[in-house]
Amino acid sequence: MKLKEKFKELKKRKEGALIGFITAGDPTPEDTIDIVNSLINGGVDIIELGLPFSDPIADGVVIQKASERSLKKGTNPDLFFEIAKKIEEIPKVCLTYYNLVLQRGLEKFVRDCSESGINGLIIPDLPIEEAMPLLNACDKYDTNLIFLVAPTTTEERLQKILNVSRGFLYVVSLLGVTGARRELSETVKPLLRKIKQISDKIPLAVGFGISKPEHIKEVLNAGADGAIVGSAFVRIIERNLNDKEGMLSELEEFTRELKKATRG
Amino acid sequence: MKLPNKLGKFNGYGGKFAPEVLMPAIEGLEKAFGKFIRDSEFQEELDYYLREFAGRPTPLYYAKNLTEKTGGAKIYLKREDLVHGGAHKLNNTLGQALLAKKMGKKRIIAETGAGQHGVATAIAAAALGIKCEVYMGTEDIERQKLNVFRMQLMNAKVIPVSSGSCTLKDSINEAMRDWLTNVETTYYLIGSIVGPHPYPMMVREFQRVIGRETKKQILEKEDSLPNAIVACVGGGSNALGTFYEFLEDEVELIGVEAGGKGIKTGKHGATLCTGTDGVLHGTYSKLLQDRYGQIEISYSIAAGLDYPGVGPELSYLVKKGRIKVTSVTDDEALEAFKLLSQTEGIVPALESAHAIYHAVKIAEKMEKDQKIVVNLSGRGDKDVFVVAEALGVKL
């Protein structure tokens, strides 16, 4: 299913989107399908699969460690796309860093996304200035290049980003790296307001620091269309490295709690 | 055409591959640098610090004994090892710290490998009265305890980095993460001609003083330009700083990278010699990477050359054919380290010893009336423990 249809469907049901991130191949490539299935059973709406990079500058320590675990077990882009292909019943997006896309070749990377049912690409180290070549490749294969905006983003930049954004806009809730935070950042509400004044056409999903049902309620009440949870899932994986059954049931239960919060 | 262009590109290399959170700060830095580099008051203040505090201009010293022993071209040493702090690094940190101060930043962060850039940042920050924190890999902290303590003496806080390979590239990752978090109050002081635009251009401009002085000095001494200039390349700031004034001249420019244990062993830092194009730490340049684009771990006995990337402008100038590159192994560098110490009474940094080795090698084959300039980018006090260990000497 495409992102656009998913957001439309959720809107009809008056629900927010729960977007769940995990690092593909963590703790091993064999576990990814089971982990994704736990999230699906818990009710996740969109899966964001991380393709690990050796130097993830936008990630906090939890996802850094997940990337290291995954790379150590031999995860690479070839394997990543094979795994992605096996996840069929849910919209998928890929998060990775630009060098991995470049080395595969922009067109080939996007074509592989498209062929494995990945409908969106998030590249945290690719700002709009450098994005034209990848945008063109994405347009060719009907894949959404998802941009990030931050509390520091100026109105001028916001305008430019909104003009080319597809799928959804990734609203970074705070200044910093990924990672669960106790409190939701105060910067997120004014940021959502600022974006909505310029455009209300594209769904807004808030990420970075979202780790609890209350956070999700708060961002949805503030006008977001979805919430992205990453490190909180990865932390469950990290805590249960030696107990896969426990890991999977905890993931499913946690997803269920989070999803409930999207139903208002 | 003057490079980089508005997008920070050197004919395709360079650019700004940074997270959106940082982009407004990067734009702000670009504007501030553009303004102050043309500001005569800023220039006067920087000149003052370079002269009165850093000890510039540094001599261009005729290495008579080394030349006679080699029996070929005249070898001149640009004595950046005499800059306060012991390396060329201070040229850049004074420039950037002064800029940070003008921009009203209250806190400076930096990454460091061997600790030379960390020390130079700590010096500049202390001199200008700005708070300073330095990220350093735990592996490097262990190897360079002396520099850790030097930084602490000057009131800088050294933050250990234990992610990834626990070396320079991971310290850069961690410094960038800090900058992402504290971008509104903090200035990130990068130590080489790497990182997103405007850093490669900015660091080049602050290091150009090396080449400017060299040109004036060699013309005074020899009434002609040198036939060749040799400098070591890690990130590339001492090399580009030395070469830049000579790009339009008929002078051979040679960068020397870390051959480590030998290129064939895979344990080296020869990014320009063997690397491929890609994006790391905000810039498009040559990299040591695998076929998927994962960054490989570099190696050198000289921590300052131990980096899997290199400045984008050097990648461009090498591709264009204007700069030649070669590599020198650990063992060869050690040989040159001893040679310069014994013949001239100058203990070079292991990084600079790479350049010395290659300069001697080519000087042998040149005529006696020809001239080579080597940029002696740093002094070797910091390396005595590593060298003693490599030579099997117990201190």
Interface residues (C-beta under 8 A of the other chain):
Chain A: F53 S54 D55 P56 I57 A58 G60 V61 Q64 E68 L71 N76 P77 Y97 Y98 N99 L100 V101 L102 Q103 R104 P124 D125 L126 P127 E129 E130 F147 L148 V149 A150 P151 T152 T153 T154 R157 I161 V172 L175 G176 V177
Chain B: L7 G15 K16 F17 A18 P19 E20 V21 L22 M23 P24 A25 S163 G164 K169 D170 N173 M176 R177 L180 T181 N182 V183 E184 D277 G278 V279 L280 H281 G282 L287 Q289 R291 Y292 G293 Q294 I295
